[in-house]
């Protein structure tokens, strides 16, 4: 979808019905409603179209004003073995994009059935640098570069052409062993990609979790977080005519919340849940969070450990993501930071504390 959006100004995504998929491919894992929620939550999608025909018809795409149909370079056939896009291809209204390697629902189902753990990533930072992984040194470096480009692409704005979210690493260092190790854990932040950063007056909100098998439940959680912030902003006059006019006079208007999303590393989730969890590794889960428009994620932090100090994390991240002219004292323009945690086993969504930056 991100490649398709790069080809035009708007992206309409047709979603087949459960019955059409069952007839042509097999039973679905997600219902139509869940799949529509997932598509609508994707940052690069303009609109989802339910009950799209399995074999794409010219009058269908013309009805919605679409000039081209876009698909990956893999072959898609209907139940009779014929090309699903034969009509739009014949009319020269078909575009092909490169199929994304190493990301497959079939692969995910295999991990669940076989309880494999080979997909785990010990250090995403080292994998991206070509220092860990499979193959020769040259192959590892090529894989790392491709993964970095994928993250950069997923961090783009709704046009899929300009920077959107900031991306950071949390690197944890262990000191000692046993109880001493738990006591003396330390780490540091490292920026991977620059984004737009927080705007004046926005409230910085931190959420963390595993976000494994990113689903409509995660989307709803992120939606409720942003809705709660918008409700508070309404009471504070964020949407008053005067406030909207002032923000608009400085450029494009923006929302009241800047979300910092922390994604826990594979080791942490496995220590919580055991077996072969997480089913998706930190690279895949990070991409899922990045592409979600509902969360309005402004900053993604990969590799969050279970012992990281929540008090210092968002402060240092947001401080360093601000322009040089906006140093720490200028946090007077940023509202108190609300910290919310989710995805912990046997732990409901809760507010942990409110921190007032000075």
C-alpha positions, 0 to 999 in steps of 0.5 A: 500500500505504501508503494501504491500511494507513491504512484498517485495522490490518493489510494483507494483499497478494495477489500474482498468479502469473507465469502469471496475469499473463501471461494477463491483462496480459503477461509479468512483469519480476520473478519471483513470488519476487522480487515476494514479497520486495519486498512482504514488505520493505514496512514497511506490509505485514502479510503477502503472499499468493502465487498470489492469483486475478486476479479477487478472490473473496469466499471468498478474502478471507474465508478470510484474515479481510479485511473490505475489498479496496483498490485504486487508482482506475484500472480493472483488467480481466481477459483477458475485459475484465471488472472484476477486483473486480466480486464484492467491489464487489457485496458492498460490500467494496471501498475505493478510494484515489487512484492515485499519479501520476508513478510507473509501471513503464511509465514506467520501461521507457520510460526504459530503452528510449528512454535519456531523461534528462529525469527527472534532478533536479539539486537535490531540495531546490530542486525541493521548494521550487518553485525548479526544475522544469517549469511556472509558479512556482505549478505548481512550488510545488504539485509541490514540496509534493506531493513533500514530502508523499509523502516525509513519508508514506513516512517513517511507521512500520509503522502509516502514521500516526506519524513513523518515519524522520528525513529529511535533505538533504546540500547540496553547494556547489562552490568554484572550478573544475577541480582546485581545485573538487574540492579545496574541495568543501563542504556542509551538512546540513538536516533535512526531517522528524523521526523517532524517532531512535536509542535508547540502546545502539543501534549506528549503521550507515551504508550508502550507494548508488544503490539504482536500480531498487530490487530484491530484491538491494538488499533482501538487501544491507540484510537482511545488514547488519542480520543482521550487526549482530544477530549481534554484538548477540547476542554482547554480550547484547542479547537476554538476558532482563535486557536485554530486560526493561530496555528493555521497562520503558522502553517498547516494545522495539527492535532493536540497530541504527539505520541511516543510509542515504545515497542518492547524487544523480543527477549522481554516479550518472551520472558513475559509470555514464554513458548515462541512469543512474540510471533512477530519480531521487533522489526515487524512489530515496529513497522506495524506501529509505524504505519498506523494512522490512528495512533498519530505516532510522532516518534517510535522507540524500538527495543524497549527493555523491561527495566528502562526508566520510564521517567527519563525515556520520553523526556530525553527523546522529545528534548533531542527531537526538538530543533536546536533553538528549542532546548529543555527550558522551552518545554513550557510550551509542551503540556504535561506528559501522560504515560500509559502502558498496555500489553502487559500480561494480566495488567489492564490499561492504566495511567502510570503517572503524570510528569511535569517537565520544567 
